[in-house]
Amino acid sequence: MSKARKQKSLSPFEKRLRMILAVIVGLFFVYFLITGSDPFGLFNTPSPTNTMEATPVAQQTPSAAPSAGTWWTVYFTQSGSTANPDALTGTVAEKLIEYIQQAQSTIHIAAFEFNLTPIAEALVAAQVRGVEIQWMTDDEHGIEADQEEGHGQFALLTGANIEVKDDARSALMHNKFWIFDQQTVWTGSTNVTVNDVMRNNNNVIVIQNPAVAAIYEREFAELWAGESGPTSPSTVDQQAVIIEGTPVQIYFAAEDEAIQQLIPLIANAQQRIRFMAFSFTHADLGAALVARAQAGVDVQGIFETRGSETESSQLPPLFCAGVPTRQDGNPGTFHHKVFVIDDAMVVTGSLNFSNNADNSNDENVIIVTNTDIAALYLQEFALRWAEAHEPEAAKMNCS
């Protein structure tokens, strides 16, 4: 007897049972599509086991790549969280406190702004147990701002005999790096503030390597000695390290002419460039991106909305050249300063893509060529791209 004949002979009960089973499977499939959860293994296929140790990204977003290797960790801030400066659980500030608590001998800090009391308290506790702590900050946005409402954290430090200095000059001491025990460097775009930790889009990269730490220690010593800005000595020929096969290059503004170092990296891109920019007004850097896009390289970028509407913004030239660009969707501030080149090279740090940042300020840039690290920054780009919106063509004044 044929299969068709057997199916026709099903009893009403069997037909009803099949219909019920089909409905149940369909409901499970809808549940899987919505939640991504597949408790009975009906739809998921096994994924390869990742052999690298992984630490959850502070943003708690799904990731196909590890957020930590044997010598590096990457964090992203979670914008839109409750802005309670005393509730740091799950934030990058909580991770920073862990590094402070683990420090044994020294913590050297070059950081632009500061208004997180739990960080100050953790530093005071470290000082009490014998850790040497020195903090270099900006005069206006650091020491002077400490008198404002919601501040006073530098006063807590100095009251505990922790040394704090400012740059005493009109340009910005805009760095955001911490060095722990001459072994570990914490850097990226994140200021030690309520806004940057809880409202703004930011990134942190932590490098555990004494050679990298020594490069940052040398820069910190210059700042501490009052050597700031374009007249400070450049040691750019001593600022490259290879860690377990990963090239790491570090630049400091203004002495290393950091953006001029970045332009050849853009010019040599072969496949893709992704960028996320708080302030992007550097015309030569913008022209380099347009040239690569016209040469067939896949270029996409996200601009901070308010910054992109300034007179010198590179959003109009890129948009009018046909480069896919968007303005961010964060009601706070989109504060990244990132390039990802050919899915491998990550450029990050404190440096905005502007003439002032390159020629006048004290800034740091770290360039890491590592596909696992790049994958995390590309994931962050994809999340922020989905939130962003296209510019209004009428405002771009394309001729």
Buried (B, 14 or more C-beta within 10 A) or exposed (E): EEEEEEEEEEEEEEEEEEEEEEEEEEEBEEBBEEEEEBEEEEBEEEEEEEEEEBEEBBBEBEBEBBBBBEBBBBBBBBBEBEEEBEBBEBBBBBBBBEBBEEBEEBBBBBBBBBBBBBBBBBBBBBBEEEBEBBBBBBBBBBBBBBEEEEBBBBBBBEEBEBEBBBBEBEBBBBBBBBBBBBBBBBBBBBBBBBBBBBBBBBBBBBBBBEBBBBBBBBBBEBBBEEBBBBEBEBBBEEBEBEBEEBEBBBBBBBBBBBBEBBBEBBEEBEEBBBBBBBBBBBEBBBBBBBBBBEEEBBBBBBBBBBBBBEEBBBBBBBBBBEBBBBBBBBEBBBBBBBBBBBBBBBBBBBBBBBBBBBBBBBBBBBBBBBBBBBBBBBBBBEBBBEBBEEBEEEEBEEE
